[in-house]
């Protein structure tokens, strides 16, 4: 570094402090730092030489910024001699002026991206699911239902219970519930032989009823209430909403392009629907649907709550059961008990039909 330069340079420069558009006529003093002073001798800024960077400027002007100062702060020098003496002291004059901001920008954008994903997950996907699910063609839902059903059977067994007498009793019960619920004939129900006390509503209108839940029921009203509850999820498109809500971008892309064969979508769809991970509101609405159906049939609506409570106990179940979602079983049971009334409609099945339904898996 030269040592024969005078400590005070008299040619004037122009200084912008970065907080206003005012031009300051200044002189520069060279020491350990660059002192920028107005013509009255007042120091306006003190810049380290290592922090100075060259900024774009017209020919004949040396324009400098300071990476440690305000982003818009500038120093303009028109005197060639003064410019030469100043640049002799700057070690990083032509380094990127935005170097000090790069890490901060990366971190900032990363945080912003993470926040965006979180906001979409919390607020965006539920809204998309709510709006998109009712608009999907039934043919698409049925295709998805076929895919999910195949995967359920792969994971839990594909033994369909089809004893003829049991099938006839089941068809009678399903038709009564379907008609009372105002649903068309696209809804259907299949009993699978399984030790899991569960019932799953698939996209497209099919419900899978596992034999362990059927065996736990005391009477046809309890099973009818369960069927009505699952048909409520079908009517409200809850299964599609869950898939869109929890399926992330990969599932949404599959919806857009009709690709339902990817293993990731299959596994996700199956786990989501088997676990019955509906929202509290969706479960409440499906319970309401079941209550209204049972009341139209002239039967007590309390059967659903009694069956679920008997299976899971006071605090609700865990794992792959029908009440792994909210609200808690005792709350749901109490609501249905409060609506209990003396039956005004005929029995949904005869005693012989009920025995046949419970024995529907005897040939499996």
C-alpha positions in Angstrom: 0.0 0.0 0.0 1.4 3.4 -0.9 2.7 5.6 2.0 3.4 8.9 0.2 -0.2 9.9 -0.4 -1.4 13.0 1.5 -3.8 12.2 4.4 -6.4 14.6 3.1 -7.7 14.8 -0.5 -9.3 18.0 -1.5 -11.1 17.2 -4.8 -14.8 16.9 -4.1 -16.9 13.8 -4.5 -20.7 13.2 -4.4 -22.1 11.1 -1.5 -25.6 9.5 -1.2 -26.4 8.3 2.3 -28.9 5.7 1.1 -31.8 7.0 3.2 -32.7 10.1 1.1 -32.2 11.3 -2.5 -30.1 14.3 -1.3 -26.7 14.7 -2.9 -23.9 15.6 -0.5 -20.8 17.3 -1.8 -18.0 15.8 0.2 -14.2 15.4 0.6 -12.5 12.2 1.4 -9.9 11.5 4.1 -7.6 8.4 3.9 -6.5 6.8 7.1 -7.2 3.4 8.5 -10.7 3.9 7.1 -12.2 6.2 4.5 -13.8 9.2 6.1 -16.5 11.0 4.1 -16.9 14.5 5.3 -19.1 17.4 4.1 -17.6 20.8 3.2 -18.1 22.0 6.7 -15.8 19.2 8.0 -18.6 17.0 9.5 -18.0 13.3 9.1 -21.0 11.8 7.3 -19.7 8.2 7.1 -16.6 6.0 7.9 -16.1 3.1 5.5 -13.6 0.3 5.7 -11.6 0.0 2.5 -12.2 -3.8 2.4 -16.0 -3.2 2.3 -15.9 -1.0 -0.9 -17.3 -2.5 -4.1 -17.5 -1.0 -7.6 -21.0 -0.3 -8.9 -22.1 0.3 -12.5 -21.5 3.9 -13.6 -21.1 6.0 -16.8 -17.6 6.3 -18.3 -15.4 8.7 -16.3 -17.1 8.1 -13.0 -16.0 5.8 -10.2 -19.1 4.8 -8.3 -18.7 2.8 -5.1 -21.0 1.1 -2.7 -20.3 -0.4 0.8 -21.5 -3.9 1.6 -21.7 -2.9 5.3 -23.7 0.3 4.7 -27.2 1.0 3.6 -28.0 -0.8 0.3 -28.6 2.4 -1.6 -25.6 4.3 -0.2 -23.2 5.5 -2.9 -20.0 7.4 -3.4 -19.3 9.0 -6.8 -15.9 10.3 -7.8 -15.2 12.1 -11.0 -11.6 13.2 -10.4 -9.3 10.6 -12.0 -6.4 11.2 -9.5 -8.7 10.8 -6.5 -10.2 7.7 -8.1 -6.8 6.1 -8.7 -5.6 6.8 -5.1 -8.8 5.4 -3.6 -8.8 2.2 -5.7 -5.2 1.6 -4.7 -6.4 1.0 -1.2 -9.4 -1.3 -2.0 -8.6 -5.0 -1.9 -12.0 -6.3 -3.0 -13.3 -3.5 -5.3 -14.5 -5.8 -8.0 -15.9 -8.6 -5.9 -19.6 -9.1 -6.0 -21.4 -6.3 -4.1 -24.1 -8.7 -3.1 -21.8 -11.3 -1.6 -22.7 -10.4 2.0 -26.4 -10.8 1.1 -26.1 -14.2 -0.7 -26.3 -16.4 2.4 -29.0 -14.3 3.9 -31.0 -14.5 0.7 -30.6 -18.2 0.5 -31.7 -18.7 4.1 -34.5 -16.2 3.6 -35.9 -17.8 0.5 -35.6 -21.3 2.1 -37.6 -20.1 5.1 -40.1 -18.5 2.8 -40.5 -21.7 0.8 -40.9 -23.8 3.9 -43.5 -21.3 5.2 -45.3 -21.5 1.8 -45.5 -25.3 1.9 -46.8 -25.2 5.5 -49.4 -22.6 4.6 -50.5 -24.7 1.6 -50.7 -27.8 3.7 -52.6 -26.1 6.5 -54.9 -23.8 4.5 -54.5 -24.6 0.8 -55.0 -28.3 0.5 -58.1 -28.5 2.7 -59.7 -25.7 0.6 -58.6 -27.5 -2.6 -60.0 -30.8 -1.3 -63.3 -29.2 -0.3 -63.8 -27.5 -3.7 -62.3 -30.2 -6.0 -63.8 -33.4 -4.6 -67.4 -32.8 -5.6 -66.4 -31.9 -9.1 -64.6 -35.1 -10.0 -66.5 -37.3 -12.4 -68.0 -40.4 -10.9 -66.1 -42.5 -13.5 -62.8 -41.2 -12.2 -63.9 -41.9 -8.6 -64.9 -45.5 -9.5 -61.5 -46.1 -11.2 -59.7 -44.9 -8.1 -62.0 -47.0 -6.0 -61.1 -50.1 -8.0 -57.4 -49.4 -7.5 -57.7 -48.8 -3.8 -59.9 -51.9 -3.3 -57.3 -54.1 -5.0 -54.7 -52.7 -2.7 -56.8 -53.2 0.4 -57.3 -56.8 -0.5 -53.6 -57.2 -1.2 -52.8 -55.9 2.3 -55.7 -57.4 4.3 -56.8 -60.4 2.3 -59.2 -60.8 -0.6 -61.6 -63.4 0.9 -65.0 -62.0 -0.1 -67.8 -63.4 1.9 -70.5 -64.6 -0.5 -72.8 -67.2 1.2 -76.0 -66.9 -0.9 -78.4 -66.6 2.1 -76.1 -64.0 3.7 -75.8 -62.1 0.5 -79.5 -61.9 0.2 -79.9 -60.6 3.7 -77.0 -58.1 3.1 -78.7 -56.8 -0.1 -82.0 -56.3 1.7 -80.2 -54.3 4.5 -78.1 -52.2 2.0 -81.2 -51.4 -0.1 -83.1 -50.1 2.9 -80.3 -47.9 4.0 -79.6 -46.7 0.5 -83.2 -45.8 -0.2 -83.6 -44.0 3.2 -80.4 -42.0 2.5 -81.5 -40.8 -0.9 -78.5 -42.4 -2.7 -78.6 -43.9 -6.1 -77.7 -47.4 -7.0 -74.0 -46.7 -7.5 -73.4 -47.4 -3.8 -72.6 -51.0 -2.9 -71.2 -53.0 0.0 -68.9 -56.1 0.2 -68.1 -58.1 3.3 -64.5 -59.2 3.6 -63.3 -61.9 5.9 -60.9 -60.1 8.3 -60.2 -60.0 12.0 -60.1 -56.2 11.9 -63.3 -54.5 13.2 -63.5 -51.9 10.5 -65.6 -50.5 7.6 -64.1 -48.5 4.8 -65.8 -46.2 2.3 -63.9 -46.3 -1.0 -64.0 -43.7 -3.8 -66.7 -44.5 -6.3 -69.4 -45.6 -3.8 -68.3 -49.0 -2.6 -68.0 -49.8 1.1 -65.9 -52.7 2.5 -67.3 -54.2 5.7 -64.9 -56.4 7.6 -66.4 -59.6 9.1 -65.0 -58.8 12.6 -67.2 -55.8 12.8 -70.2 -57.8 11.6 -69.5 -60.4 14.2 -69.4 -57.8 17.0 -72.9 -56.5 16.2 -75.8 -57.5 18.4 -78.6 -56.8 15.9 -79.3 -55.6 12.3 -79.8 -52.0 13.5 -76.2 -51.7 14.6 -74.9 -52.9 11.3 -77.4 -50.7 9.4 -76.2 -47.7 11.3 -72.6 -48.5 10.4 -73.5 -48.9 6.8 -75.4 -45.5 6.9 -72.3 -43.9 8.5 -70.1 -45.1 5.7 -72.6 -44.1 3.0 -72.5 -40.7 4.6 -68.8 -40.5 3.9 -69.6 -41.5 0.3 -72.4 -38.9 -0.1 -70.1 -36.1 1.3 -67.1 -37.2 -0.9 -65.0 -37.5 2.3 -62.7 -40.2 1.0 -61.7 -38.1 -2.0 -61.2 -35.0 0.3 -58.9 -37.0 2.5 -56.8 -38.3 -0.4 -56.4 -34.8 -1.8 -55.8 -33.2 1.6 -53.2 -35.7 2.7 -51.9 -36.8 -0.6 -49.5 -33.9 -1.3 -48.4 -32.8 -4.7 -47.8 -36.3 -6.1 -51.4 -37.4 -5.6 -52.7 -34.1 -7.1 -50.5 -34.6 -10.2 -52.0 -38.1 -10.4 -55.5 -36.6 -10.3 -54.6 -34.1 -13.1 -53.1 -36.7 -15.4 -55.2 -39.7 -14.5 -52.2 -41.7 -13.3 -53.6 -44.0 -10.6 -51.2 -46.8 -11.0 -48.1 -45.5 -9.2 -47.2 -47.5 -6.2 -46.8 -44.4 -4.0 -50.4 -43.3 -4.7 -51.7 -46.9 -4.1 -50.0 -47.3 -0.7 -50.9 -43.8 0.4 -54.6 -44.2 -0.6 -54.9 -47.5 1.1 -53.3 -46.5 4.4 -55.3 -43.2 4.5 -58.7 -44.8 4.0 -58.1 -47.9 6.2 -57.1 -45.7 9.1 -60.4 -43.7 8.6 -58.5 -40.5 9.3 -61.4 -38.1 8.7 -61.7 -34.8 10.3 -63.9 -34.2 13.3 -66.4 -32.4 11.1 -66.5 -35.2 8.6 -67.1 -37.8 11.3 -69.9 -35.6 12.9 -71.6 -35.2 9.5 -71.4 -38.9 8.7 -72.9 -39.6 12.2 -75.7 -37.1 11.4 -76.3 -38.9 8.1 -76.6 -42.2 9.9 -78.9 -40.8 12.5 -81.2 -39.4 9.9 -81.3 -42.6 7.9 -82.1 -44.7 11.0 -84.8 -42.2 12.0 -86.4 -42.4 8.5 -86.4 -46.2 8.8 -88.2 -45.9 12.2 -85.3 -47.5 14.0 -83.2 -46.2 16.9 -80.0 -44.4 15.8 -78.1 -45.4 19.0 -76.8 -48.7 17.4 -73.7 -47.1 15.8 -72.5 -45.6 19.1 -73.2 -48.7 21.0 -71.2 -50.9 18.6 -68.2 -48.6 18.3 -68.1 -48.1 22.1 -68.3 -51.8 22.7 -65.4 -52.5 20.3 -63.1 -49.7 21.5 -63.8 -49.1 25.1 -64.3 -45.8 26.9 -61.2 -44.0 25.6 -61.6 -44.9 21.9 -59.6 -47.4 20.0 -56.2 -47.3 18.3 -54.8 -48.7 15.1 -57.0 -49.9 12.2 -60.5 -49.5 13.7 -63.5 -47.5 12.6 -63.1 -45.0 15.4 -59.4 -44.1 15.1 -60.6 -40.6 14.1 -62.3 -37.9 16.2 -64.5 -37.2 18.1 -64.0 -39.7 20.9 -66.3 -42.7 21.0 -68.1 -41.8 24.2 -69.1 -38.4 22.9 -70.5 -39.9 19.8 -72.3 -42.7 21.7 -73.9 -40.1 24.1 -75.1 -38.1 21.2 -76.9 -41.1 19.6 -78.2 -42.3 23.0 -79.9 -38.9 23.5 -81.8 -39.6 20.3 -83.0 -43.1 21.2 -86.7 -43.7 20.7 -89.1 -46.7 20.6 -88.9 -48.2 17.1 -91.8 -47.2 14.8 -90.7 -49.0 11.7 -90.5 -52.8 11.0 -87.4 -54.8 11.8 -84.8 -54.4 9.1 -84.2 -58.1 8.9 -86.0 -61.2 10.3 -84.2 -63.3 12.8 -83.4 -65.9 10.2 -82.0 -63.2 7.8 -79.9 -61.8 10.6 -78.4 -65.2 11.4 -77.7 -65.7 7.7 -75.9 -62.3 7.5 -73.7 -63.1 10.4 -72.8 -66.4 8.8 -72.1 -64.9 5.4 -68.4 -65.8 5.6 -68.9 -69.4 6.4 -67.9 -70.5 2.9 -64.8 -68.3 2.8 
